[in-house]
Structures are given as structure tokens and as C-alpha cells.
Amino acid sequence: MTPTSRYCVVLTTCPDTALAERIAHALVEARHAACVNILPAIQSIYRWDGKLEQGREVLLLIKTEQTRLSEVERCIQTLHSYTVPEMIALPITHGHHPYLHWISESVTS
């Protein structure tokens, strides 16, 4: 494992698989992300407009470099249907060196 904070995983949720796939394809095609995993049918409980809400969502796990975060955020904001889409970046503190190298190669134009 290689210690590094050059890489990150970005989390965002979508209301359905169609939007999740649209965002995932856009991110990978534009080389803003190396890979996007789509986890369907998660259950979310949250507060919105002062009310407790519950619903099914689709979670995206977006693997990228820290330097690509502004492009990832811009893409999510442009394509997303939510007024306030989730975008949380978590640093990858350790990773398999060949995999991390692959991320770098995948986001380089």
C-alpha cells in the first residue's frame, strides 16, 4: 500500500439509476474520474425543508485525483436534478500502487 492524499473518492447520490449512469459516463468520458461505481437502491434518511424525509437513492463512488475535484463538482452540478446535490470528497490515505497509478493514467488527457 502506498500512503498518499493525491487521490480521493467522491460520494454523490442520485434519485435514480438513469441520472447516476449519465453522471458516471460524463465523468469518465471527460477524464474527470477513472472509475465510477453505481450502488443502486440505498435507503436515505435526511432532513429537508425542516421535515424528516426518507427515500431510495443511488450512490456513486467516484475515484479521481484531488486536482480534478473542481471538474467533478462542476459536472455534478451541471447534470444533477437536485437543488443541493451531495458532493463529499474523501482522501485516499493508502492504496495499491498499481491501482493508484491507473487512476492517474485514466484522468490524464
C-alpha positions as MATLAB code, in Angstrom:
seq = 'MTPTSRYCVVLTTCPDTALAERIAHALVEARHAACVNILPAIQSIYRWDGKLEQGREVLLLIKTEQTRLSEVERCIQTLHSYTVPEMIALPITHGHHPYLHWISESVTS';
ca = [
       0.000    0.000    0.000;
       1.210    3.451   -0.883;
       0.398    6.327    1.511;
      -0.901    9.330   -0.403;
      -3.533   12.029   -0.322;
      -3.231   12.803   -4.043;
      -6.256   10.599   -4.698;
      -9.812   10.736   -3.418;
     -13.220    9.107   -3.583;
     -16.145   11.452   -4.171;
     -19.618   10.480   -2.967;
     -22.822   11.719   -4.531;
     -26.364   10.391   -4.536;
     -28.928   10.457   -7.339;
     -32.681    9.904   -7.380;
     -32.449    7.112   -9.985;
     -30.094    4.887  -11.983;
     -30.596    6.798  -15.235;
     -29.172   10.020  -13.788;
     -26.423    8.111  -11.973;
     -25.334    6.498  -15.246;
     -25.477    9.836  -17.069;
     -23.198   11.485  -14.494;
     -20.864    8.466  -14.353;
     -20.447    8.354  -18.131;
     -19.848   12.107  -18.329;
     -17.171   11.994  -15.607;
     -15.250    9.060  -17.101;
     -15.584   10.214  -20.721;
     -14.231   13.676  -19.809;
     -11.379   12.060  -17.807;
     -12.507   13.773  -14.614;
     -12.704   10.330  -12.971;
     -11.015    6.989  -13.546;
     -13.970    4.926  -12.394;
     -17.461    5.420  -11.000;
     -19.217    2.653   -9.094;
     -23.003    2.833   -9.025;
     -24.638    1.326   -5.945;
     -28.393    1.084   -6.507;
     -31.211    1.039   -4.002;
     -29.695    2.683   -0.954;
     -32.065    3.992    1.692;
     -31.518    7.608    2.753;
     -32.991    9.356    5.779;
     -32.435   13.092    5.938;
     -33.933   16.434    6.898;
     -35.072   18.728    4.049;
     -37.031   21.975    4.389;
     -37.486   21.293    8.092;
     -39.080   17.871    7.553;
     -37.712   14.381    8.098;
     -37.563   12.609    4.723;
     -36.846    9.048    3.650;
     -36.286    7.690    0.189;
     -34.412    5.384   -2.129;
     -31.374    6.777   -3.893;
     -28.432    5.590   -5.977;
     -24.920    6.166   -4.610;
     -21.961    6.976   -6.846;
     -18.386    6.262   -5.709;
     -16.144    8.383   -7.928;
     -12.394    7.634   -7.960;
     -10.211   10.547   -9.051;
      -7.290   12.796   -8.182;
      -7.636   15.798   -5.873;
      -6.652   18.063   -8.785;
      -9.835   17.026  -10.638;
     -12.277   17.928   -7.860;
     -13.410   21.234   -9.373;
     -14.217   19.493  -12.685;
     -16.054   16.700  -10.848;
     -18.066   19.237   -8.862;
     -18.904   21.274  -11.970;
     -20.065   18.160  -13.835;
     -22.248   17.015  -10.933;
     -23.794   20.476  -10.521;
     -24.468   20.763  -14.264;
     -26.123   17.364  -14.708;
     -27.769   16.795  -11.326;
     -31.501   17.234  -10.730;
     -31.186   18.022   -7.005;
     -31.149   21.650   -5.872;
     -28.342   20.753   -3.442;
     -26.539   17.644   -4.711;
     -24.273   15.798   -2.325;
     -20.586   16.048   -3.127;
     -18.233   14.802   -0.442;
     -14.583   14.062   -1.224;
     -12.745   11.592    1.000;
      -8.953   11.363    0.699;
      -7.442    8.001   -0.111;
      -4.711    7.702    2.500;
      -3.451    4.295    1.371;
      -3.847    2.354   -1.831;
      -2.390   -0.345   -4.038;
       0.292    1.478   -6.060;
      -0.652   -0.038   -9.462;
      -4.303    0.932   -8.902;
      -3.415    4.493   -7.923;
      -1.155    4.733  -10.976;
      -4.086    3.566  -13.112;
      -6.254    6.363  -11.665;
      -3.595    8.900  -12.685;
      -3.309    7.475  -16.183;
      -7.094    7.436  -16.568;
      -7.611   11.105  -15.674;
      -4.692   12.393  -17.736;
      -5.658   13.754  -21.143;
];
